[in-house]
Amino acid sequence: MRKAVIPVLLVFAFSAHAQEKKAADTTKTTDIQEVVVTSLGIKRQARSLTYSSQQIGGDELTEVKTPNLLNSINGKVSNVQINRTNGVGSSVRVIMRGNKSVSNSQPLYVIDGIPIINQTGKSTDISQYANMPDPGDVLSSINPDDIESINFLKGASASALYGSAGGNGAILITTRKGKIGKSSISYSTSLTVERAYSLPKLQHSYLSYDPSVPNQVAGDNIESWGAKGSSKNYLKDFLQTGTTWVNSLSFQSGNEKSTNYFSIGNTTNKGVIPMSYFDQYNLSFRNSSKFLDDKLTLDANFIGSIQDSKNRQTPGASFSPLVSLYWLPRGVDFDRYTGDQYSYLNKSRLLPAQAWWEIKPDGTFKGNPETQNPYWILNRNAVTVKNKNAYSAITLSYEINPWLTARVRGNYSWSNSDSQREISAFSAPSLLAGGANGRILKNVYENSSTYGDVLLIGSPKLSESISLDFTVGGSVNSTNNKVTQIDNAYLAYPNLFTLNNLQWNVDRSPGDGYHNIYWNVKKQVRSVFASASVGYKNMFYIDMTFRNDWDSTLSLTGRSGFDYESVGVNAILSSVFKLPEAINFWKIRGSYASVGLGLSANTSNAMVEYYKAYSYGVDAGTIVYPKSSFVTDPNYKDLFPKPELNKTFEAGTELRMFKNKLSFDFTYYDSNATNQLLETTISSNLGGLPTGSYFINAGKIRNTGFESSLSYKVFDGENFGWNATVNGSANKNKIVELFPSRLSIPQDQLFSLTGGGEFTKMRLGGSFGDLYGVKFQRDDQGRILVDENGAPLATTGVPGYLGNPNPKFILGFGNSFNIGKLGISFLVDGKFGGQVLSLTEKANDLYGVSQRSADARDAGGVSIPNAVYAPGTPLAGQAYTDLTDAKTYYKRTGGAGGIGTGIDEAYMYSATTIRLRQAAISYTFDINAKYMKNATVSLVGTNLFFFYKKAPFDPEQVSGNTPGGVGVDSFGLPVTRSIGLSLKANF
């Protein structure tokens, strides 16, 4: 393959041929004959592309504004799955064409043709005991008003041109720049109100005690399995109406020699949780200028932002004010603890002490697990997140002759995330971790990257029949990640949360309440690349690409680089054959690509004993060594570290009919990702391989599926227009291989995914993201086994398969109408298939606070279908048809811990949802005054309601932006509905 490709001038890895199209175009270039400009400024005909891409314009991103611009994508692009984490400003998880890697399945992000690193801090895991929130990412800090368009390259054939960083696809962001002509000013503002909905269904008809029994009072224990009675719904009053106010002001001007664009923006959010807020300020500038008789072009831009947030919600129960209200023993008067009544002055220490039903007169806690006053959590366990992001880039392009251009480009991106949680004295003992004066948790992440490349781009005319476009070049990409994590429960003076008040001279090894971790990870990739696109009579095209990366993560492994190639072909059937008049354009295409992916930074240090100490860092003066190493025995060369490899084939067609009113695109793909970096323990001596924990490159994850998009201009007039779009996709994921058969590792062994806690596992023959947990015990006929009291029995030992949370089919249906100057649009999207797990419901049942538990009590018990008495019981083998006492049943199935408590299978729900994602009604006023051209006023809404949802939470929400963070509700923030007004004025 390589010998056939190298002699041809081949394609540069970072071009990806992302078309610059009309801002509001959501399908393909409207004129199939036009010359489009790629992300590197490479001009090519849209018809020549050999792979599928899909683009949406900036107008669609700002029609209904969301603080993170990627949240506006849901339902608009086929085969792109977007999951949100907790609250405004948090990061977004984007997966295109399924999960491919246990390390990272997120795509590469590219701004104006140059890649960036989209990360800020550490994402949270699925855990009841999580203590820090999702800190957000770089994309959450970009002002949507600064975006001209976003192009999605979902397949390896397109993203292979981006090198190893593009192994999971690429998202190309084109920012706005000034236009030639008269100067203009634009101002937009949007004010929306948000309300939480789809909350857990809680009961208020049974108390936590029996008033008729002497000495029983509310708050004796955390469970609400008491007598019939009524209690107030405090959760409803606690949640407030949130507001989001987004403002943006932009200036642009330009002439034939130079254009400028400048914008400032601000987002202010007050959350639905009291005392939570988010503030962001944006700044953007871009200049494009021509010199030397227009042969030399300079393009420079800068994007910066500052974020400041307080009480961003953390998954898990430990620091959730909502969980304290979910579990509030029924009959306890929460009004006694609200407002300023959440604390009192402790006279012995002269410090604020917590007032709460669970605290005894002597100040100790009653319950297990402990809960806290929600207002104490928000005031005395507050968490702040401060993010700073800066991105700058410059491009110099020189036209050597009409068909050959040289280009030099570079960028620098920097982000800093500083998260701090302050846990005051008199908080729950488990949270103070043995400290009497308080505890501080602080995470500081500083990420920077520098990228530079040199390109030679040409389009020589070979003949009237044969066309050639080529690019050759080289690049250097360096990243640096500095991490500081502090956890200290030994404050010299109480409640003084400064670093110089921390004591480190205590006699304690690293553990909860005693961490001071620092590490600095660097990585560099050097690359050469080339590509060529050859066309014949504008009817047939072939693309060939080659790239070689020298990756520093492969140091000490015996190899330093890897290469990959791609080839694509297409045929314009409407030019080859005479087709019916109704068909305006028909193209078929096919491509194959092989893409590499290096190791995680510093991982290869584990190969050499001397370097192990430099792999992770230092924790409170103690060297942290990696627990695993690579195989170095020459007898096991097949187990030596190697790059991950993704081989993908795709084929598709594009069709336009009825004077280009109808556009249809369909793609089938087959992707195979091998050499996954897995960590496992080999327990027996295998022919000289010592027992131990190893990193092994093995396994194969296969994704097959299709994606399609359909757009039809039903009416296309100035007085009335109607455009309808449908996006549909399906993906099937399968783990085809895990470890080589020569290793003594059981093929049914489970492997945990990062961020998945105890629930998200990988297993041979399964699918990426499979959930495992405790199930009902069943006999050989599948009947549930119960004990003599009718309580179902739970499985023990190895967790059982529960389901997979990923949708089997995704559908988006959008419509836009214009009636004169009145515009109406709405978007419905659905995700079909998959199962999710709710830890929230599981705990609520255990404590008897769920509406389900009250309904069961009203009904006289719980009916268990298809159940029999278990072996060893007096009625073993006989059918069980009675009602099980509600408390007995839910104390068996419910649980507030992880695997091993309760029965997880009872809390699995369908992940299928159909929702009205967004809707807008707008009217444009043509003012044509001296200083104002026009203004558009809109009524907008997002996440308005569900047409269909069976899960008790929004399955789209995830605990963290990690490979295993999907499909488990770990006491997350409820979904919010927003409705508001927006104004955009052009001057």
Protein Blocks (a to p, Z undefined) as FASTA:
>chain_A
ZZmmmmpccddfklnopacddfklcbbcfblkbccddfkopacdfklpcbdcddddfklm
mmpccfblklmmgopaghiacdddedehiacdddeeiafbfkbccdcddeehiacdddfb
dcddddfkbcbdcebjfklmpcfklpfbdcddfbfklmmmnojmlmnopadddddddded
jddddddddddddddehiacddfkbcfbdfklghiaehkambdcbccdddddfklmmpcc
ddddddddddddddfkbccdddddddddddfbehiacddddddddddddeehhlaccddd
ddddddddehiacedjklgmklmmmmocghiafklmgcjllpccdfklopacdddfklcf
kopafbdcddddfklmmmmmcccdddddddddddddddfblkbccddddddddddddddd
dddehiafklnnopanbccdddddddddddddddddddddfblmbccddddddddddddd
dddddddfbdfbghiacfklccfkbccdddehiacdddddddddddddddddddehhlac
cdddddddddfklgonlpabdcdddddddddfklmpccdfklmbdcddddddddddddde
hklmmmpmklmmmmnoceehiacddfbdcdfbfklmmlpccddddddddddddddeehhl
accdddddddddehiacddddfbdeehiacddddddedjdddddddddddddfbacfkbc
cdddddddddddddfbfcdfkbccdfkbccddehkljmbccdehiaehiacdddddddfk
opacddfkopacddehjdddfbdfbdfbdcdddddddehjaccdddddddeedjdddfkl
mmmmmnopafklmmmmmnopacdehiacdehiakgoiacfbdcdfklmmmmmgccbdehi
ajfklmcccfbdcddfbacddddddfkpaklmbdcdddddehkbcfbdfbfbdfkbcfbd
cfklgoiaghiacddddddddddddZZ
